[in-house]
Amino acid sequence: MNPFNVIQPSANEIKEADKSKPLPEQIKALLGAENVVLFMKGNTEFPQCGFSANTSGILKQLNVPFKTFNILNDPEIRQGLKEFSQWPTYPQLYVNGELVGGNDIVTEMYKNGELQALLKS
Amino acid sequence: MNSDNLKMVQQLLEEKIAPSIVEVGDMTGTNDHLEILVASDVFKGKTLLQQHRLVMDVLRASLDGPVHAVKLKTLTFEQYQRGER
């Protein structure tokens, strides 16, 4: 564990992946934990990157239930999910198990109303 | 430090996503958090995710290396000419 990582868990955070299972199953379980799952640096209370802060801030404002996973706590998931999604950066937002995009896409969809529509359906 | 990143990213995108308008800026003064605008008609009819994927695929090696983060805006030529930013 990173001794400098003093951030406290947040209520909607998935604490850890099930390490007894192979990586693809860990990822599948994380994606299925909630309809809306955000893989980010830090958590909603203590985001560790401006992009992650912005994306989780948008989700908070929309008042839909969502869970977050802190990829800084799990190098295996951090690398594995990038390969799974073929998407090289974080945050990554998933709705019903499918990648919606990173912070730029989420912000643009929020501004034009597409995100709200997607999360209501 | 990393002063070639902007030029490298610019060249890569111009080469791989043609014809296009590419603007690359430095967000933090460290040349590793880049702001990128790409306008090209290859984006026509594609979802935002598909558009960003096209660009991210070109930048994958850079993002695994010297470039830490990018802020990306993709537009078709028409959108670019209408001044959508």
Backbone of each chain as ProteinMPNN parsed JSONL, in Angstrom:
{"seq_chain_A": "MNPFNVIQPSANEIKEADKSKPLPEQIKALLGAENVVLFMKGNTEFPQCGFSANTSGILKQLNVPFKTFNILNDPEIRQGLKEFSQWPTYPQLYVNGELVGGNDIVTEMYKNGELQALLKS", "coords_chain_A": {"N_chain_A": [[0.82, -1.21, 0.0], [0.416, 2.247, -0.681], [2.11, 4.472, 1.286], [1.659, 7.148, 1.379], [-0.851, 7.512, 0.695], [-3.458, 8.84, 1.936], [-6.106, 9.182, 1.661], [-9.525, 9.103, 2.54], [-12.046, 6.515, 2.41], [-14.934, 6.781, 0.247], [-18.55, 6.904, 0.382], [-19.828, 5.797, -1.862], [-17.988, 4.2, -2.995], [-16.358, 1.466, -4.563], [-14.614, -0.727, -2.727], [-12.582, -2.693, -3.161], [-11.337, -4.952, -5.704], [-12.273, -8.388, -6.337], [-9.814, -10.32, -5.54], [-9.417, -13.026, -5.615], [-10.227, -13.996, -7.94], [-9.756, -14.495, -11.538], [-8.356, -11.862, -13.619], [-10.071, -10.892, -15.828], [-12.577, -11.57, -14.819], [-12.663, -10.119, -12.478], [-12.814, -7.541, -13.531], [-15.247, -7.681, -14.893], [-16.986, -8.036, -12.75], [-16.668, -5.608, -11.391], [-17.655, -3.829, -13.307], [-20.272, -4.578, -13.264], [-21.222, -3.782, -10.853], [-22.87, -1.642, -10.471], [-25.279, 0.294, -12.363], [-24.086, 2.595, -13.305], [-20.751, 3.183, -13.415], [-17.764, 4.604, -12.368], [-14.429, 4.69, -13.14], [-11.706, 5.964, -11.624], [-9.159, 8.359, -10.535], [-8.534, 8.409, -7.24], [-11.388, 9.207, -5.161], [-14.919, 10.183, -4.985], [-15.023, 11.962, -2.848], [-12.366, 12.629, -2.414], [-10.908, 13.338, -4.998], [-8.106, 12.587, -7.071], [-7.093, 13.868, -9.237], [-7.519, 16.38, -11.681], [-9.161, 15.875, -13.895], [-10.565, 13.586, -13.163], [-11.884, 14.629, -10.964], [-13.61, 16.457, -12.134], [-15.295, 14.821, -13.751], [-16.504, 13.137, -11.811], [-17.739, 15.067, -10.338], [-19.7, 16.005, -12.106], [-21.327, 13.715, -12.295], [-22.23, 13.531, -9.657], [-23.797, 15.756, -9.506], [-25.897, 15.096, -11.136], [-27.49, 13.447, -9.729], [-27.864, 10.654, -9.937], [-27.622, 7.234, -8.969], [-24.329, 6.101, -8.53], [-21.267, 4.231, -8.716], [-17.828, 4.318, -7.701], [-14.464, 3.434, -8.612], [-11.231, 3.334, -7.367], [-8.535, 3.539, -9.286], [-5.922, 3.947, -8.647], [-5.374, 2.438, -6.476], [-5.072, -0.114, -7.371], [-3.042, -1.555, -9.393], [-3.209, -3.656, -11.202], [-5.871, -3.766, -12.139], [-5.921, -1.185, -13.124], [-4.175, -1.302, -15.385], [-5.277, -3.5, -16.717], [-7.949, -2.806, -17.348], [-7.585, -0.727, -19.129], [-6.649, -2.156, -21.311], [-8.78, -3.84, -21.797], [-10.803, -2.018, -22.505], [-9.583, -0.706, -24.504], [-8.789, 1.94, -24.182], [-6.818, 4.612, -23.333], [-6.593, 6.259, -21.031], [-7.514, 7.618, -17.739], [-10.179, 9.457, -16.12], [-12.6, 6.755, -16.679], [-15.815, 6.307, -17.781], [-18.51, 4.119, -17.304], [-21.6, 2.892, -18.483], [-24.128, 0.671, -17.91], [-22.227, -1.356, -18.278], [-20.885, -0.573, -20.542], [-18.387, 1.385, -22.152], [-18.587, 4.844, -21.923], [-16.994, 7.099, -22.149], [-14.144, 9.308, -21.65], [-13.204, 12.135, -19.576], [-13.502, 14.425, -21.273], [-15.439, 13.662, -23.17], [-17.591, 13.014, -21.491], [-18.047, 15.52, -20.33], [-18.766, 17.04, -22.575], [-21.075, 15.668, -23.378], [-22.63, 16.126, -21.177], [-23.018, 18.867, -21.327], [-24.495, 19.083, -23.697], [-26.729, 17.656, -23.111], [-26.948, 14.963, -23.697], [-25.879, 13.144, -21.909], [-27.527, 13.241, -19.666], [-29.836, 12.223, -20.833], [-29.002, 9.651, -21.496], [-28.539, 8.555, -18.968], [-31.006, 8.528, -17.844], [-32.42, 6.673, -19.244]], "CA_chain_A": [[0.0, 0.0, 0.0], [1.106, 3.527, -0.744], [2.054, 5.097, 2.622], [1.236, 8.549, 1.266], [-2.255, 7.533, 0.309], [-4.204, 9.027, 3.179], [-7.483, 9.553, 1.379], [-10.544, 8.292, 3.199], [-13.006, 5.971, 1.46], [-16.191, 7.505, 0.143], [-19.658, 5.955, 0.579], [-20.217, 5.128, -3.106], [-16.766, 3.645, -3.578], [-16.094, 0.025, -4.499], [-13.344, -0.703, -1.989], [-11.546, -3.474, -3.842], [-11.752, -6.028, -6.598], [-12.14, -9.709, -5.745], [-8.506, -10.774, -6.025], [-9.361, -14.484, -5.723], [-10.686, -14.352, -9.283], [-8.9, -14.002, -12.618], [-8.544, -10.437, -13.928], [-11.281, -10.561, -16.61], [-13.774, -11.681, -13.959], [-12.642, -8.96, -11.573], [-13.294, -6.388, -14.295], [-16.668, -7.902, -15.144], [-17.707, -7.805, -11.496], [-16.65, -4.161, -11.121], [-18.559, -3.171, -14.261], [-21.645, -4.951, -12.93], [-21.524, -3.386, -9.473], [-23.927, -0.62, -10.522], [-25.501, 0.69, -13.761], [-23.128, 3.646, -13.631], [-19.509, 2.975, -12.674], [-16.683, 5.496, -12.785], [-13.064, 4.331, -12.747], [-11.093, 7.286, -11.488], [-8.043, 8.501, -9.608], [-9.138, 8.886, -5.997], [-12.825, 8.938, -5.095], [-15.703, 11.41, -5.131], [-14.676, 12.899, -1.768], [-10.962, 13.036, -2.577], [-10.367, 13.033, -6.32], [-6.648, 12.797, -7.101], [-6.714, 14.408, -10.546], [-8.541, 17.343, -12.083], [-10.1, 15.274, -14.836], [-11.437, 12.705, -12.371], [-12.709, 15.502, -10.118], [-14.645, 17.038, -12.975], [-16.263, 13.794, -14.142], [-17.296, 12.69, -10.665], [-18.567, 16.215, -9.973], [-20.866, 15.999, -12.998], [-22.208, 12.606, -11.898], [-22.836, 13.888, -8.375], [-24.798, 16.78, -9.754], [-27.039, 14.527, -11.863], [-28.359, 12.734, -8.808], [-28.102, 9.246, -10.249], [-26.7, 6.41, -8.186], [-23.165, 5.582, -9.242], [-20.162, 3.77, -7.888], [-16.507, 4.641, -8.24], [-13.347, 2.554, -8.25], [-9.979, 4.084, -7.402], [-7.551, 2.707, -9.988], [-4.594, 4.135, -8.039], [-5.204, 1.4, -5.462], [-5.034, -1.446, -7.971], [-2.303, -1.467, -10.656], [-3.636, -4.722, -12.117], [-7.093, -3.259, -12.776], [-5.555, 0.032, -13.859], [-3.643, -1.701, -16.676], [-6.186, -4.467, -17.356], [-9.143, -2.142, -17.883], [-7.141, 0.001, -20.321], [-6.573, -3.098, -22.422], [-10.155, -4.296, -22.014], [-11.603, -0.982, -23.17], [-8.765, -0.052, -25.537], [-8.865, 3.364, -23.894], [-5.53, 4.707, -22.622], [-6.51, 7.183, -19.886], [-8.585, 7.69, -16.736], [-11.277, 8.552, -15.757], [-13.408, 6.061, -17.678], [-17.189, 6.146, -17.299], [-19.254, 3.001, -17.893], [-23.029, 2.797, -18.211], [-24.546, -0.687, -18.257], [-21.076, -2.147, -18.701], [-20.254, -0.07, -21.766], [-17.627, 2.628, -22.021], [-19.168, 6.071, -22.48], [-15.837, 7.891, -22.542], [-13.356, 9.966, -20.615], [-13.735, 13.395, -19.064], [-13.916, 15.36, -22.339], [-16.697, 13.175, -23.746], [-18.629, 13.155, -20.47], [-18.342, 16.949, -20.188], [-19.488, 17.486, -23.764], [-22.409, 15.064, -23.343], [-23.363, 16.797, -20.109], [-23.393, 20.199, -21.814], [-25.53, 19.042, -24.734], [-27.895, 16.936, -22.617], [-26.937, 13.535, -24.041], [-25.559, 12.333, -20.732], [-28.741, 13.177, -18.871], [-30.748, 11.319, -21.541], [-28.466, 8.296, -21.376], [-28.646, 8.061, -17.596], [-32.418, 8.368, -17.498], [-33.0, 5.541, -19.98]], "C_chain_A": [[0.853, 1.258, 0.0], [0.989, 4.26, 0.595], [1.586, 6.551, 2.566], [-0.238, 8.671, 0.922], [-3.119, 7.624, 1.554], [-5.671, 9.328, 2.916], [-8.452, 8.558, 2.024], [-11.503, 7.731, 2.146], [-14.264, 6.833, 1.391], [-17.329, 6.494, 0.021], [-19.994, 5.174, -0.692], [-19.031, 4.441, -3.774], [-16.74, 2.125, -3.466], [-14.697, -0.123, -3.906], [-12.251, -1.473, -2.707], [-12.153, -4.518, -4.747], [-11.549, -7.363, -5.884], [-10.897, -10.391, -6.318], [-8.389, -12.297, -6.102], [-9.715, -14.934, -7.132], [-9.698, -13.867, -10.345], [-9.304, -12.581, -13.033], [-9.806, -10.133, -14.753], [-12.546, -10.63, -15.763], [-13.828, -10.554, -12.93], [-13.232, -7.735, -12.277], [-14.795, -6.501, -14.522], [-17.492, -7.586, -13.888], [-17.773, -6.311, -11.164], [-17.641, -3.436, -12.03], [-20.018, -3.442, -13.928], [-22.087, -4.467, -11.555], [-22.67, -2.378, -9.391], [-24.138, -0.278, -11.998], [-24.451, 1.692, -14.219], [-21.879, 3.454, -12.765], [-18.42, 3.873, -13.256], [-15.348, 4.98, -12.239], [-12.244, 5.61, -12.76], [-9.855, 7.23, -10.607], [-8.583, 9.15, -8.34], [-10.598, 8.474, -5.927], [-13.584, 10.259, -5.108], [-15.376, 12.444, -4.043], [-13.276, 13.475, -1.955], [-10.429, 12.649, -3.955], [-8.879, 13.405, -6.38], [-6.164, 13.35, -8.437], [-7.859, 15.299, -11.005], [-9.594, 16.772, -13.011], [-11.096, 14.385, -14.095], [-12.385, 13.529, -11.502], [-13.883, 16.045, -10.924], [-15.72, 16.013, -13.332], [-17.123, 13.367, -12.962], [-18.196, 13.82, -10.174], [-19.831, 16.276, -10.814], [-21.848, 14.911, -12.572], [-22.94, 12.927, -10.605], [-24.016, 14.842, -8.596], [-26.05, 16.203, -10.409], [-27.948, 13.685, -10.977], [-28.744, 11.341, -9.252], [-27.145, 8.42, -9.406], [-25.513, 5.973, -9.059], [-22.108, 5.132, -8.252], [-18.852, 4.168, -8.54], [-15.513, 3.561, -7.827], [-12.059, 3.347, -8.413], [-8.879, 3.228, -8.032], [-6.135, 2.895, -9.436], [-4.308, 3.065, -6.98], [-4.94, 0.029, -6.06], [-4.373, -1.399, -9.357], [-2.768, -2.495, -11.69], [-4.899, -4.298, -12.871], [-6.768, -2.046, -13.635], [-5.07, -0.31, -15.261], [-4.649, -2.568, -17.441], [-7.392, -3.802, -17.999], [-8.79, -1.324, -19.129], [-7.121, -0.914, -21.53], [-7.962, -3.595, -22.806], [-10.93, -3.281, -22.86], [-10.887, -0.377, -24.367], [-8.873, 1.467, -25.409], [-7.722, 3.69, -22.947], [-5.508, 5.552, -21.354], [-7.67, 7.007, -18.91], [-8.922, 9.143, -16.481], [-11.907, 7.848, -16.968], [-14.798, 5.833, -17.08], [-17.884, 5.012, -18.058], [-20.72, 3.087, -17.502], [-23.507, 1.461, -18.762], [-23.4, -1.492, -18.869], [-20.37, -1.646, -19.934], [-19.554, 1.262, -21.535], [-18.365, 3.783, -22.693], [-18.035, 6.98, -22.964], [-15.071, 8.416, -21.349], [-13.965, 11.32, -20.272], [-14.231, 14.34, -20.166], [-15.266, 14.962, -22.922], [-17.84, 13.377, -22.756], [-19.035, 14.625, -20.32], [-19.165, 17.45, -21.374], [-20.928, 16.938, -23.767], [-23.278, 15.69, -22.257], [-23.873, 18.153, -20.602], [-24.511, 20.131, -22.847], [-26.736, 18.169, -24.352], [-27.915, 15.439, -22.911], [-26.69, 12.643, -22.828], [-26.799, 12.143, -19.859], [-29.721, 12.179, -19.499], [-30.301, 9.871, -21.373], [-28.704, 7.725, -19.982], [-30.094, 7.894, -17.151], [-32.997, 7.107, -18.114], [-32.715, 4.227, -19.279]], "O_chain_A": [[1.908, 1.298, 0.633], [-0.113, 4.63, 0.998], [1.169, 7.117, 3.577], [-0.798, 9.766, 0.865], [-3.47, 6.608, 2.154], [-6.405, 9.689, 3.835], [-8.219, 7.349, 2.044], [-11.752, 8.369, 1.123], [-14.612, 7.524, 2.348], [-17.106, 5.357, -0.394], [-20.4, 4.015, -0.614], [-19.066, 4.138, -4.966], [-17.057, 1.563, -2.418], [-13.713, 0.305, -4.509], [-11.13, -0.985, -2.854], [-13.307, -4.918, -4.593], [-10.757, -7.461, -4.947], [-10.918, -10.956, -7.412], [-7.387, -12.814, -6.595], [-9.533, -16.098, -7.486], [-8.907, -12.956, -10.101], [-10.442, -12.159, -12.825], [-10.542, -9.207, -14.413], [-13.476, -9.849, -15.961], [-14.907, -10.093, -12.558], [-14.033, -6.995, -11.705], [-15.527, -5.524, -14.361], [-18.548, -6.957, -13.959], [-18.804, -5.813, -10.712], [-18.371, -2.549, -11.589], [-20.898, -2.647, -14.26], [-23.218, -4.725, -11.143], [-23.35, -2.277, -8.37], [-23.252, -0.539, -12.812], [-23.985, 1.653, -15.357], [-21.942, 3.55, -11.539], [-18.189, 3.898, -14.465], [-15.168, 4.852, -11.028], [-12.108, 6.258, -13.798], [-9.542, 6.199, -10.012], [-9.034, 10.296, -8.36], [-11.002, 7.5, -6.562], [-12.982, 11.326, -5.226], [-15.442, 13.649, -4.285], [-13.033, 14.652, -1.69], [-9.601, 11.746, -4.075], [-8.456, 14.411, -5.81], [-4.971, 13.308, -8.736], [-9.027, 15.006, -10.748], [-10.769, 17.13, -12.933], [-12.298, 14.419, -14.355], [-13.548, 13.167, -11.326], [-15.014, 16.084, -10.441], [-16.913, 16.298, -13.229], [-18.341, 13.247, -13.095], [-19.285, 13.571, -9.656], [-20.911, 16.566, -10.299], [-23.053, 15.15, -12.495], [-24.128, 12.634, -10.468], [-25.065, 14.737, -7.962], [-27.14, 16.754, -10.258], [-29.026, 13.26, -11.395], [-29.853, 10.89, -8.966], [-26.012, 8.827, -9.15], [-25.697, 5.529, -10.193], [-22.061, 5.588, -7.109], [-18.767, 4.335, -9.757], [-15.701, 2.871, -6.825], [-11.818, 3.955, -9.456], [-8.356, 2.311, -7.399], [-5.247, 2.092, -9.725], [-3.154, 2.817, -6.63], [-4.615, -0.905, -5.328], [-5.053, -1.225, -10.368], [-2.728, -2.242, -12.894], [-4.984, -4.452, -14.09], [-7.284, -1.904, -14.743], [-5.499, 0.316, -16.231], [-4.849, -2.398, -18.644], [-7.81, -4.199, -19.087], [-9.583, -1.232, -20.066], [-7.515, -0.524, -22.629], [-8.277, -3.75, -23.986], [-11.623, -3.647, -23.81], [-11.48, 0.365, -25.15], [-9.028, 2.18, -26.401], [-7.646, 3.113, -21.862], [-4.494, 5.565, -20.655], [-8.663, 6.344, -19.207], [-8.047, 10.0, -16.609], [-11.765, 8.285, -18.11], [-14.936, 5.241, -16.009], [-17.851, 4.955, -19.287], [-21.05, 3.324, -16.34], [-23.312, 1.159, -19.94], [-23.584, -2.214, -19.849], [-19.361, -2.219, -20.344], [-20.052, 2.139, -20.829], [-18.719, 3.713, -23.87], [-18.109, 7.556, -24.049], [-15.309, 8.03, -20.204], [-15.104, 11.61, -20.638], [-15.268, 14.984, -20.006], [-16.131, 15.809, -23.142], [-18.917, 13.847, -23.122], [-20.219, 14.937, -20.197], [-20.135, 18.189, -21.203], [-21.872, 17.649, -24.113], [-24.498, 15.777, -22.393], [-25.011, 18.536, -20.331], [-25.377, 21.005, -22.884], [-27.645, 17.967, -25.157], [-28.795, 14.723, -22.432], [-27.22, 11.536, -22.734], [-27.083, 11.044, -19.381], [-30.354, 11.392, -18.796], [-31.117, 8.98, -21.138], [-29.032, 6.548, -19.836], [-30.368, 7.189, -16.18], [-33.947, 6.531, -17.585], [-33.127, 3.17, -19.757]]}, "seq_chain_B": "MNSDNLKMVQQLLEEKIAPSIVEVGDMTGTNDHLEILVASDVFKGKTLLQQHRLVMDVLRASLDGPVHAVKLKTLTFEQYQRGER", "coords_chain_B": {"N_chain_B": [[12.224, 20.842, -21.012], [10.689, 17.957, -22.272], [9.978, 19.351, -24.514], [9.586, 18.67, -27.102], [7.273, 17.281, -27.29], [4.827, 18.501, -28.074], [5.232, 19.132, -30.757], [5.702, 16.574, -31.753], [3.247, 15.25, -31.265], [1.544, 16.816, -32.79], [2.578, 16.338, -35.391], [2.182, 13.563, -35.625], [-0.637, 13.382, -35.56], [-1.38, 14.912, -37.773], [-0.313, 13.381, -39.74], [-1.652, 10.899, -39.488], [-4.376, 11.343, -39.312], [-5.755, 12.494, -41.749], [-7.452, 14.513, -44.236], [-6.707, 17.191, -42.065], [-7.286, 19.65, -39.475], [-5.135, 20.528, -37.015], [-4.598, 21.445, -33.731], [-2.383, 21.945, -31.16], [-1.887, 22.441, -27.785], [-0.216, 23.518, -24.763], [-1.133, 22.751, -21.518], [-0.224, 23.138, -18.948], [2.298, 24.183, -18.722], [4.277, 22.361, -18.655], [4.487, 20.775, -20.78], [3.388, 18.212, -20.873], [0.755, 17.827, -20.341], [-1.651, 18.066, -22.534], [-3.588, 20.124, -24.702], [-5.784, 19.42, -27.198], [-7.027, 19.974, -30.422], [-8.821, 18.58, -33.027], [-9.872, 18.759, -36.29], [-11.664, 17.167, -38.735], [-12.973, 15.489, -41.591], [-13.125, 12.78, -41.362], [-14.415, 12.252, -39.067], [-17.05, 12.473, -39.482], [-20.383, 11.398, -39.044], [-19.691, 9.705, -37.011], [-19.828, 8.554, -33.587], [-19.115, 10.473, -30.589], [-17.438, 8.955, -28.955], [-16.308, 7.173, -30.792], [-14.968, 9.008, -32.396], [-13.113, 10.115, -30.598], [-11.702, 7.805, -30.025], [-10.367, 7.288, -32.445], [-8.445, 9.311, -32.403], [-7.168, 8.828, -29.941], [-6.097, 6.319, -30.442], [-4.045, 6.92, -32.196], [-2.444, 8.31, -30.484], [-1.665, 6.55, -28.544], [0.886, 5.37, -27.912], [2.326, 7.64, -27.207], [0.917, 8.429, -24.962], [1.446, 6.371, -23.255], [3.969, 6.99, -22.758], [5.718, 9.933, -22.755], [3.612, 11.767, -22.584], [1.217, 12.791, -20.317], [-1.515, 13.412, -19.988], [-4.391, 14.261, -21.949], [-6.513, 16.819, -23.201], [-9.215, 16.692, -25.161], [-10.686, 17.717, -28.209], [-12.89, 17.034, -30.731], [-13.91, 17.673, -34.065], [-15.993, 17.933, -36.989], [-15.133, 19.227, -40.258], [-17.111, 20.999, -41.004], [-18.355, 21.664, -38.562], [-16.169, 22.877, -37.389], [-15.812, 25.076, -39.036], [-18.143, 26.415, -38.5], [-17.483, 27.403, -36.14], [-17.683, 25.997, -33.765], [-16.529, 25.233, -30.64]], "CA_chain_B": [[11.874, 19.434, -20.779], [9.554, 17.462, -23.057], [9.518, 20.415, -25.405], [9.261, 18.125, -28.412], [5.992, 16.563, -27.239], [3.778, 19.176, -28.836], [5.555, 18.959, -32.167], [5.542, 15.155, -32.062], [1.822, 14.953, -31.296], [1.023, 17.533, -33.953], [2.981, 15.625, -36.603], [1.507, 12.267, -35.62], [-2.053, 13.538, -35.891], [-1.493, 15.386, -39.154], [0.045, 12.256, -40.592], [-2.561, 9.746, -39.407], [-5.769, 11.739, -39.476], [-5.721, 13.504, -42.803], [-6.922, 15.848, -44.038], [-7.23, 17.678, -40.792], [-6.729, 20.812, -38.788], [-4.677, 20.067, -35.709], [-4.021, 22.458, -32.847], [-1.904, 21.328, -29.923], [-1.435, 23.434, -26.812], [0.298, 23.023, -23.487], [-2.079, 23.242, -20.512], [0.332, 23.275, -17.595], [3.658, 24.708, -18.741], [5.224, 21.248, -18.523], [4.459, 20.059, -22.053], [2.93, 16.82, -20.793], [-0.709, 17.848, -20.314], [-1.86, 18.765, -23.789], [-4.932, 20.431, -25.159], [-5.711, 19.083, -28.625], [-8.224, 20.101, -31.244], [-8.665, 17.977, -34.348], [-11.04, 18.882, -37.157], [-11.473, 16.333, -39.918], [-14.222, 14.865, -42.019], [-13.195, 11.355, -40.998], [-15.284, 12.145, -37.891], [-18.446, 12.575, -39.918], [-21.232, 10.239, -38.822], [-19.201, 8.861, -35.915], [-20.139, 9.021, -32.241], [-17.99, 11.11, -29.91], [-16.516, 7.92, -28.484], [-15.566, 6.686, -31.961], [-14.068, 10.09, -32.818], [-11.999, 10.188, -29.654], [-10.916, 6.583, -30.187], [-9.471, 7.472, -33.589], [-7.322, 10.147, -31.973], [-6.464, 8.134, -28.859], [-5.312, 5.225, -31.022], [-2.825, 7.518, -32.749], [-1.623, 8.841, -29.384], [-1.497, 5.557, -27.478], [2.289, 5.219, -27.503], [2.726, 8.878, -26.522], [0.269, 8.466, -23.646], [2.154, 5.416, -22.404], [5.292, 7.559, -22.528], [5.98, 11.263, -22.196], [2.414, 12.599, -22.442], [0.454, 12.256, -19.182], [-2.953, 13.577, -20.152], [-4.805, 15.157, -23.02], [-7.877, 17.323, -23.255], [-9.405, 16.494, -26.591], [-11.913, 18.186, -28.848], [-12.939, 16.596, -32.123], [-14.943, 18.352, -34.837], [-15.934, 17.816, -38.445], [-14.761, 20.518, -40.848], [-18.287, 21.866, -40.972], [-18.47, 22.171, -37.187], [-15.029, 23.767, -37.162], [-16.055, 26.328, -39.745], [-19.221, 27.126, -37.794], [-16.901, 27.985, -34.936], [-17.97, 25.215, -32.552], [-15.283, 24.922, -29.933]], "C_chain_B": [[10.628, 19.07, -21.591], [9.094, 18.439, -24.135], [9.158, 19.894, -26.786], [7.888, 17.451, -28.447], [4.93, 17.193, -28.13], [3.975, 18.963, -30.328], [5.298, 17.517, -32.602], [4.061, 14.79, -32.218], [1.164, 15.596, -32.522], [1.307, 16.754, -35.242], [2.255, 14.299, -36.741], [0.074, 12.401, -36.113], [-2.23, 13.996, -37.336], [-1.231, 14.257, -40.138], [-1.069, 11.22, -40.653], [-4.02, 10.122, -39.613], [-5.815, 12.869, -40.491], [-6.993, 13.424, -43.634], [-7.505, 16.428, -42.762], [-6.588, 18.991, -40.356], [-6.354, 20.32, -37.396], [-4.086, 21.247, -34.942], [-3.628, 21.782, -31.543], [-1.375, 22.415, -28.999], [-0.98, 22.773, -25.531], [-0.564, 23.614, -22.368], [-1.397, 23.676, -19.222], [1.726, 23.887, -17.555], [4.712, 23.623, -18.652], [5.268, 20.385, -19.778], [4.058, 18.589, -21.954], [1.421, 16.697, -20.544], [-1.135, 18.71, -21.5], [-3.338, 18.98, -24.088], [-4.92, 20.289, -26.681], [-7.058, 19.304, -29.284], [-7.933, 19.472, -32.601], [-9.969, 18.155, -35.115], [-10.769, 18.101, -38.427], [-12.802, 15.715, -40.314], [-14.235, 13.356, -41.809], [-14.113, 11.171, -39.786], [-16.769, 12.148, -38.247], [-19.211, 11.282, -39.65], [-20.772, 9.317, -37.707], [-19.639, 9.438, -34.571], [-18.887, 9.679, -31.645], [-16.949, 10.082, -29.471], [-15.662, 7.403, -29.639], [-14.561, 7.731, -32.444], [-12.846, 10.167, -31.905], [-11.103, 8.968, -29.759], [-9.907, 6.718, -31.319], [-8.219, 8.254, -33.177], [-6.491, 9.429, -30.91], [-5.6, 7.001, -29.399], [-3.995, 5.739, -31.591], [-1.864, 7.911, -31.613], [-1.245, 7.811, -28.323], [-0.062, 5.474, -26.969], [2.757, 6.461, -26.747], [2.158, 8.928, -25.116], [0.873, 7.439, -22.69], [3.526, 5.959, -22.032], [5.241, 8.962, -21.965], [4.737, 12.127, -21.969], [1.516, 12.006, -21.348], [-1.047, 12.33, -19.398], [-3.247, 14.495, -21.327], [-6.256, 15.581, -22.817], [-8.173, 17.409, -24.74], [-10.738, 17.038, -27.069], [-11.861, 17.749, -30.306], [-14.12, 17.266, -32.819], [-14.865, 17.906, -36.294], [-15.53, 19.188, -38.983], [-15.91, 21.523, -40.752], [-18.464, 22.495, -39.591], [-17.365, 23.168, -36.888], [-15.29, 25.127, -37.804], [-17.191, 27.134, -39.114], [-18.721, 27.728, -36.485], [-17.247, 27.251, -33.652], [-16.659, 24.873, -31.879], [-15.572, 24.281, -28.602]], "O_chain_B": [[9.638, 19.801, -21.587], [7.961, 18.364, -24.61], [8.5, 20.589, -27.56], [7.399, 17.092, -29.518], [4.222, 16.493, -28.854], [3.036, 18.66, -31.064], [4.748, 17.269, -33.676], [3.672, 14.113, -33.17], [0.335, 14.982, -33.193], [0.419, 16.536, -36.066], [1.773, 13.947, -37.818], [-0.376, 11.64, -36.97], [-3.124, 13.524, -38.038], [-1.833, 14.181, -41.209], [-1.399, 10.718, -41.727], [-4.816, 9.29, -40.049], [-5.902, 14.045, -40.135], [-7.574, 12.343, -43.732], [-8.662, 16.179, -42.427], [-5.508, 19.371, -40.809], [-7.187, 19.755, -36.688], [-3.201, 21.948, -35.431], [-4.448, 21.125, -30.902], [-0.519, 23.211, -29.386], [-1.312, 21.621, -25.251], [-0.712, 24.833, -22.276], [-1.938, 24.497, -18.481], [2.28, 24.091, -16.475], [5.905, 23.917, -18.58], [5.993, 19.392, -19.836], [4.356, 17.804, -22.854], [0.878, 15.592, -20.538], [-0.995, 19.933, -21.472], [-4.197, 18.155, -23.778], [-4.144, 20.953, -27.368], [-8.095, 18.879, -28.774], [-6.93, 19.787, -33.242], [-11.035, 17.753, -34.65], [-9.775, 18.335, -39.114], [-13.653, 15.451, -39.465], [-15.256, 12.713, -42.053], [-14.544, 10.052, -39.506], [-17.624, 11.859, -37.41], [-18.74, 10.196, -39.989], [-21.377, 8.271, -37.472], [-19.801, 10.649, -34.427], [-17.769, 9.477, -32.119], [-15.745, 10.303, -29.597], [-14.453, 7.215, -29.496], [-13.449, 7.394, -32.849], [-11.708, 10.268, -32.364], [-9.886, 9.072, -29.601], [-8.749, 6.321, -31.187], [-7.098, 7.908, -33.548], [-5.262, 9.423, -30.972], [-4.509, 6.746, -28.889], [-2.961, 5.08, -31.482], [-0.644, 7.853, -31.764], [-0.593, 8.138, -27.331], [0.185, 5.501, -25.763], [3.493, 6.355, -25.766], [2.813, 9.403, -24.187], [0.822, 7.608, -21.472], [4.172, 5.459, -21.111], [4.782, 9.174, -20.842], [4.801, 13.115, -21.237], [1.102, 10.851, -21.444], [-1.773, 11.408, -19.028], [-2.462, 15.384, -21.657], [-7.095, 14.819, -22.335], [-7.482, 18.102, -25.486], [-11.775, 16.852, -26.431], [-10.909, 18.055, -31.025], [-15.195, 17.411, -32.236], [-13.794, 17.541, -36.777], [-15.577, 20.185, -38.263], [-15.718, 22.705, -40.466], [-18.693, 23.698, -39.466], [-17.588, 24.176, -36.219], [-15.032, 26.176, -37.214], [-17.208, 28.364, -39.178], [-19.44, 28.465, -35.811], [-17.121, 27.813, -32.564], [-15.774, 24.282, -32.498], [-14.645, 23.948, -27.863]]}, "name": "protein", "num_of_chains": 2, "seq": "MNPFNVIQPSANEIKEADKSKPLPEQIKALLGAENVVLFMKGNTEFPQCGFSANTSGILKQLNVPFKTFNILNDPEIRQGLKEFSQWPTYPQLYVNGELVGGNDIVTEMYKNGELQALLKSMNSDNLKMVQQLLEEKIAPSIVEVGDMTGTNDHLEILVASDVFKGKTLLQQHRLVMDVLRASLDGPVHAVKLKTLTFEQYQRGER"}
